[in-house]
Amino acid sequence: MNLQENIQRILEIMLSEEKEPIRRLRLTFPKEGIETFATKVLSGLNVINGSFTSSDEAVERIEEYKKKYPGVILDELVIGSHGVGSELFMSQKGEQPTALINILEAAKPIIDGNTKIFFTACYGADYLKRLTDASNQLGGVGVYGAGGFYNYITGQSQTESSDKEFYYCKATVDVNDELQNKKNAEYSKTSAPKPSKDEFNKYALDSGYCKRVSKAPINWV
């Protein structure tokens, strides 16, 4: 899709959203500087739905959405954040990744099993526990994450390893606790060591809680 087609698509989206509720929330948490400026431009074009420095600001935006569009269920929820190791969330305020819990809790009433939920954080899916925990918190709604470096422009996950693409996880249980209980049952002592990241990832994939997918679940325009 060339630049002219992208601009035309953005204009079509803007016109359609004047007539009906916006059924997507793309919440971005850029770094200071040029990223913040760029996301504000994209927000003005309705490509994204806000540029935030903290989880509290995003929660406030979600609450505004629920008041403006009561009863509307999202088609798409994107948490556009940089990654911290194998985490799904970081902000300019230096919050702990667990602040994501507050965002997801606020969004629960406006999502269902048909909502596409995507965490753009680079390397966020390198530890699949982050995705299964998010899915479990949302009552079993499936979520997507990027393995390796996620490129917003190309929509691809870029790494040297072919297995670092995208992952989809869906869980209604604490998968880590389930794995720990299985390990304890096989261990001769009181309790087995905690599952490592690699152990968890293998278990989540083998048990069907997660699967690898070849592309991101959304198109930005």
Buried (B, 14 or more C-beta within 10 A) or exposed (E): EEEEEEEEBBEEBEEEEEEEBBBBBBBBBBEEEEBBEBBBEBBEEBBBBBBBBBBBBBBBBBEEBBEEBEEBBBBBBBBBBBBBEBBBBBBBEEBEBEBBBBBBEBBEEBBEEEBBBBBBBBBBBBBBBBBBBBBBBBEEBBBBBBBBEBBEEEBBBEBEEEEBBBBBBBBEEBBBEBBBEBBEEEEEEEEBEEBEEEBBBBBBBEBEBBEEEEEBBBEBB
